[in-house]
Amino acid sequence: VASRSLRGLGIHLLLRGRRAPRSRWFYHRARTHAPSVLLAHGQMPTPQAEPRLPGSDTGLSTSKRCREGRNPMCARRASVRRVAVFSPEAGGFWVGDVLAGIDDVCSQQNLQLVVVQTAVGWQASMVDHAPIGDYYRLGRSLRLGVIVITATAHPDELAILSQMDEPMVAVAGPHPRPGGPSIVIDNGGGAVEAVRHLLGHGHRTIGFVGAFLQHDIMERYRGYLAALEEAGIQPDPALVYSVTNDLSPGGREAAASILEAGVPLTAVFASTDTHALDLMDAFAEAGVRVPQDIAIIGFDDSEIAQTAVPALTSIRQIP
């Protein structure tokens, strides 16, 4: 399933009942180490001041008027239906595209969309986690359900989310609750195709670059191994370059190791386009030509990859 094909699939697994009003966006950052919250579509309405007439009940508290059914705002709040998305990132390539798809469906269905930016997986060990109460409050206050983008989610956060009773769909990784519904792309199949492409061009010493902190990168690594074994090539652990994260300058870390070892390979499968472009830049600075001296293939076919010089071959997620 390509990332654009994820558009709304999670929403359709959650949808139930009536529709709610749509409104404007606002952004709120709770506090230093608590989740950041973005609420799109259907902001909770603020009661407007009403003229107080003789004999009116406007002096009653809001909660009492709600209990007695005299406050129209309470009925409106009760009808509001929301979807919460817990994501380690609130934008950028791929995550931004998935969020845009969810946002489109929420707009069509007149649903509130709440995006909660949690700690990014590889940074989670360096920051204080949000109090458990924050996650429960944000999750249990919803009327519809929760979508969790688990590709880079920290295990501690998944453990917290797994305790929520709300309907929940995972995207790009395992569900926080065993056996729960997940929507994932074929990372392994895409990796196999990438390595087959290099093998088809005669390469036999093919390296792998990736951050082994994410579920999808592990799947791509397993696809890399499977393609080599399919071709009768014994995988060489010395050609596997583990980097700290899937962002820049992760690829430069791998390039430094490759150059230090005297370029012991003829091709590299980079698990992300960012790594591939880092490799290309580092090799160019060292006088190693791409693709003449070393071939590189990426994964994602992101916007930055589409403008790379020289051109970068990449496994495309977006149809």
C-alpha positions as CSV (number, residue, x, y, z in Angstrom):
1,V,0.0,0.0,0.0
2,A,1.5,3.3,-1.0
3,S,1.5,6.3,1.3
4,R,-1.1,8.2,-0.7
5,S,-3.1,5.0,-0.7
6,L,-3.2,5.2,3.1
7,R,-5.4,8.3,2.5
8,G,-8.4,7.8,4.8
9,L,-8.1,4.0,5.2
10,G,-7.7,4.4,9.0
11,I,-10.7,6.8,9.1
12,H,-12.9,4.3,7.2
13,L,-12.0,1.6,9.7
14,L,-13.2,4.0,12.5
15,L,-16.2,5.7,11.1
16,R,-19.5,5.4,12.9
17,G,-22.6,7.5,13.5
18,R,-23.5,11.1,12.8
19,R,-21.5,14.0,11.5
20,A,-20.2,17.1,13.3
21,P,-19.5,20.7,12.3
22,R,-16.2,21.8,10.7
23,S,-14.3,24.8,11.8
24,R,-10.9,26.4,11.7
25,W,-7.4,25.2,12.7
26,F,-5.5,26.0,15.8
27,Y,-2.2,24.8,17.2
28,H,-1.3,24.3,20.9
29,R,1.9,23.2,22.4
30,A,1.1,21.9,25.9
31,R,4.4,22.2,27.7
32,T,8.1,21.4,27.1
33,H,8.0,17.6,27.2
34,A,4.3,17.0,26.8
35,P,2.7,16.2,23.5
36,S,2.1,19.0,21.0
37,V,-1.5,19.2,19.9
38,L,-2.9,20.3,16.5
39,L,-6.7,20.4,16.2
40,A,-8.0,20.7,12.7
41,H,-11.6,20.8,11.6
42,G,-14.3,21.3,14.2
43,Q,-12.6,23.4,16.9
44,M,-14.6,23.1,20.1
45,P,-17.0,26.1,20.0
46,T,-16.7,28.9,22.6
47,P,-20.0,29.9,24.1
48,Q,-21.0,33.5,23.2
49,A,-22.2,36.0,25.8
50,E,-26.0,36.2,25.8
51,P,-28.1,39.1,27.0
52,R,-29.6,38.4,30.4
53,L,-33.3,38.9,30.4
54,P,-35.6,39.2,33.5
55,G,-36.5,35.7,34.6
56,S,-33.9,34.0,32.5
57,D,-31.7,31.2,33.8
58,T,-28.4,32.6,32.5
59,G,-27.2,32.9,36.0
60,L,-27.1,29.1,36.3
61,S,-23.7,27.4,36.0
62,T,-22.8,25.9,32.6
63,S,-22.6,22.4,34.1
64,K,-26.0,22.8,35.7
65,R,-27.6,24.1,32.5
66,C,-26.0,21.2,30.6
67,R,-27.6,18.7,33.1
68,E,-31.0,20.4,32.7
69,G,-30.7,20.4,28.9
70,R,-30.9,24.2,28.7
71,N,-27.5,24.9,27.1
72,P,-27.5,24.4,23.3
73,M,-23.7,24.4,23.4
74,C,-23.7,21.1,25.4
75,A,-25.7,19.3,22.7
76,R,-23.3,20.6,20.1
77,R,-20.3,19.4,22.1
78,A,-21.9,16.0,22.5
79,S,-22.4,15.7,18.8
80,V,-18.8,16.5,17.9
81,R,-17.0,13.5,16.6
82,R,-13.2,13.5,16.7
83,V,-10.3,11.4,15.4
84,A,-6.9,11.6,17.2
85,V,-3.7,10.9,15.4
86,F,-0.7,10.1,17.6
87,S,2.4,10.7,15.5
88,P,6.1,11.1,16.2
89,E,6.2,13.8,13.5
90,A,3.6,16.4,12.5
91,G,4.7,16.9,8.9
92,G,7.5,16.3,6.4
93,F,7.7,13.8,3.6
94,W,5.5,10.7,4.0
95,V,4.1,11.6,7.5
96,G,2.9,14.9,6.1
97,D,1.3,13.0,3.2
98,V,-0.4,10.5,5.4
99,L,-1.7,13.3,7.6
100,A,-3.0,15.1,4.5
101,G,-5.0,12.1,3.5
102,I,-6.5,11.7,6.9
103,D,-7.3,15.4,7.0
104,D,-9.0,15.2,3.6
105,V,-11.4,12.4,4.8
106,C,-12.0,14.3,8.1
107,S,-13.0,17.3,6.0
108,Q,-15.3,15.3,3.9
109,Q,-16.9,13.6,6.9
110,N,-17.1,16.8,9.0
111,L,-14.9,15.3,11.7
112,Q,-12.6,17.0,14.1
113,L,-9.0,16.0,13.6
114,V,-6.6,16.1,16.6
115,V,-2.9,15.5,15.8
116,V,-0.7,14.8,18.8
117,Q,3.0,15.0,18.1
118,T,4.8,12.6,20.4
119,A,8.6,12.1,20.9
120,V,10.3,10.8,17.8
121,G,11.5,7.2,18.3
122,W,15.3,7.9,18.2
123,Q,14.9,11.0,20.3
124,A,12.5,9.5,22.9
125,S,15.3,8.2,25.1
126,M,16.6,11.8,25.4
127,V,13.5,13.5,26.5
128,D,11.0,13.1,29.3
129,H,7.9,11.3,28.2
130,A,4.6,13.1,28.5
131,P,2.7,12.0,31.6
132,I,0.5,9.0,31.1
133,G,-2.5,11.1,32.0
134,D,-2.0,13.4,29.0
135,Y,-2.4,10.4,26.6
136,Y,-5.4,9.1,28.4
137,R,-7.1,12.5,28.5
138,L,-6.4,13.1,24.8
139,G,-7.5,9.6,23.7
140,R,-10.5,9.1,26.0
141,S,-12.0,12.5,25.3
142,L,-12.7,11.4,21.7
143,R,-16.0,10.2,20.3
144,L,-14.7,8.2,17.3
145,G,-11.2,6.6,17.7
146,V,-7.4,6.9,17.4
147,I,-4.9,6.5,14.6
148,V,-1.3,5.8,15.6
149,I,1.6,6.3,13.2
150,T,3.9,3.7,14.7
151,A,6.9,3.7,12.3
152,T,9.1,5.7,14.7
153,A,7.0,5.5,17.9
154,H,8.9,4.7,21.1
155,P,8.0,1.4,22.8
156,D,7.1,3.2,26.0
157,E,4.5,5.3,24.1
158,L,3.0,2.3,22.4
159,A,2.7,0.6,25.8
160,I,0.7,3.6,27.0
161,L,-1.5,3.8,23.9
162,S,-2.2,0.0,24.1
163,Q,-4.0,0.6,27.4
164,M,-6.6,2.9,25.8
165,D,-10.1,1.5,25.2
166,E,-10.8,3.7,22.2
167,P,-11.1,2.1,18.7
168,M,-7.6,2.3,17.2
169,V,-5.8,1.8,13.9
170,A,-2.1,1.7,13.4
171,V,-0.2,3.0,10.3
172,A,3.2,1.9,9.1
173,G,3.9,-0.5,11.9
174,P,2.6,-3.0,14.4
175,H,-0.6,-2.1,16.4
176,P,0.0,-1.1,20.0
177,R,-2.4,-3.9,20.9
178,P,-1.5,-7.4,19.6
179,G,-3.8,-8.4,16.8
180,G,-5.1,-4.9,16.2
181,P,-5.6,-3.6,12.6
182,S,-2.6,-2.1,10.9
183,I,-2.1,-0.4,7.5
184,V,1.4,-0.9,6.2
185,I,3.3,-0.7,2.9
186,D,5.2,-3.6,1.5
187,N,8.6,-2.6,2.7
188,G,10.1,-6.1,2.2
189,G,8.8,-6.4,-1.3
190,G,10.1,-3.0,-2.2
191,A,13.5,-3.8,-0.8
192,V,13.6,-7.0,-2.8
193,E,12.9,-5.1,-6.0
194,A,15.6,-2.6,-5.2
195,V,18.3,-5.3,-4.7
196,R,17.1,-7.2,-7.8
197,H,17.5,-4.0,-9.8
198,L,21.2,-3.7,-8.7
199,L,21.7,-7.4,-9.3
200,G,20.3,-7.0,-12.8
201,H,23.1,-4.5,-13.5
202,G,25.7,-7.0,-12.6
203,H,26.4,-6.0,-9.0
204,R,27.4,-8.7,-6.5
205,T,28.8,-6.8,-3.5
206,I,25.8,-4.7,-2.4
207,G,25.7,-2.9,0.9
208,F,22.8,-1.8,3.0
209,V,22.5,1.5,4.9
210,G,19.7,2.0,7.5
211,A,18.7,3.0,11.1
212,F,17.6,-0.2,12.8
213,L,15.3,1.6,15.2
214,Q,12.2,1.5,13.0
215,H,9.9,-1.3,12.1
216,D,9.8,-0.3,8.4
217,I,13.6,-0.2,8.1
218,M,13.9,-3.6,9.6
219,E,11.5,-4.9,7.0
220,R,13.5,-3.3,4.3
221,Y,16.7,-4.9,5.7
222,R,15.0,-8.3,5.7
223,G,14.0,-7.8,2.1
224,Y,17.6,-6.9,1.2
225,L,18.8,-10.2,2.8
226,A,16.1,-12.2,1.1
227,A,17.0,-10.8,-2.4
228,L,20.7,-11.6,-1.9
229,E,19.9,-15.2,-0.7
230,E,17.5,-15.6,-3.7
231,A,20.5,-14.7,-6.0
232,G,22.7,-17.2,-4.2
233,I,24.8,-14.5,-2.5
234,Q,25.9,-15.0,1.1
235,P,25.1,-11.7,2.9
236,D,28.2,-10.0,4.3
237,P,27.7,-8.3,7.7
238,A,30.6,-6.0,6.9
239,L,28.6,-4.4,4.1
240,V,25.7,-3.5,6.5
241,Y,26.0,0.0,7.8
242,S,23.9,0.9,10.8
243,V,23.4,4.6,11.3
244,T,21.8,6.6,14.2
245,N,18.6,7.7,12.4
246,D,17.0,7.9,9.0
247,L,17.6,11.6,8.6
248,S,20.6,13.6,7.5
249,P,23.5,13.2,8.2
250,G,22.9,9.4,8.7
251,G,24.0,8.6,5.2
252,R,27.3,10.5,5.7
253,E,28.1,8.3,8.7
254,A,27.8,5.3,6.4
255,A,29.8,7.0,3.6
256,A,32.7,7.7,6.0
257,S,32.8,4.0,7.0
258,I,32.7,2.9,3.3
259,L,35.5,5.3,2.3
260,E,37.6,4.3,5.3
261,A,37.2,0.6,4.3
262,G,38.4,1.5,0.8
263,V,35.0,1.2,-0.9
264,P,34.6,-2.6,-0.6
265,L,31.4,-2.7,-2.6
266,T,30.0,-1.7,-6.0
267,A,26.5,-0.8,-5.0
268,V,24.4,0.4,-2.0
269,F,20.8,0.0,-1.1
270,A,20.0,3.0,1.0
271,S,16.9,2.4,3.1
272,T,15.7,6.0,2.7
273,D,16.3,8.7,0.0
274,T,17.8,10.9,2.6
275,H,20.6,8.4,3.2
276,A,21.0,7.9,-0.5
277,L,21.5,11.6,-1.1
278,D,23.9,11.9,1.8
279,L,26.0,9.1,0.3
280,M,26.0,10.8,-3.1
281,D,27.2,14.1,-1.6
282,A,29.9,12.4,0.5
283,F,31.2,10.3,-2.3
284,A,31.3,13.3,-4.7
285,E,33.4,15.2,-2.2
286,A,35.8,12.2,-2.0
287,G,36.0,11.9,-5.7
288,V,34.0,8.7,-5.9
289,R,31.8,8.8,-9.0
290,V,28.1,7.8,-8.9
291,P,27.1,5.6,-10.7
292,Q,30.4,4.9,-12.4
293,D,32.3,3.8,-9.3
294,I,29.4,2.9,-7.1
295,A,25.7,2.5,-7.8
296,I,23.1,3.8,-5.3
297,I,19.4,3.1,-5.0
298,G,17.1,4.7,-2.5
299,F,13.6,4.1,-1.0
300,D,10.6,6.5,-1.0
301,D,11.1,8.5,-4.3
302,S,10.7,11.6,-2.3
303,E,10.6,15.1,-3.7
304,I,14.3,15.7,-2.9
305,A,15.2,12.5,-4.7
306,Q,13.3,13.5,-7.9
307,T,15.6,16.5,-8.3
308,A,18.9,14.8,-7.4
309,V,22.0,15.2,-9.6
310,P,23.0,12.7,-10.8
311,A,19.5,11.1,-11.0
312,L,18.7,8.8,-8.2
313,T,16.8,5.5,-8.7
314,S,14.4,5.0,-5.9
315,I,11.5,2.7,-4.8
316,R,8.4,4.8,-5.0
317,Q,5.8,4.9,-2.3
318,I,3.5,7.5,-3.8
319,P,1.6,6.3,-7.0
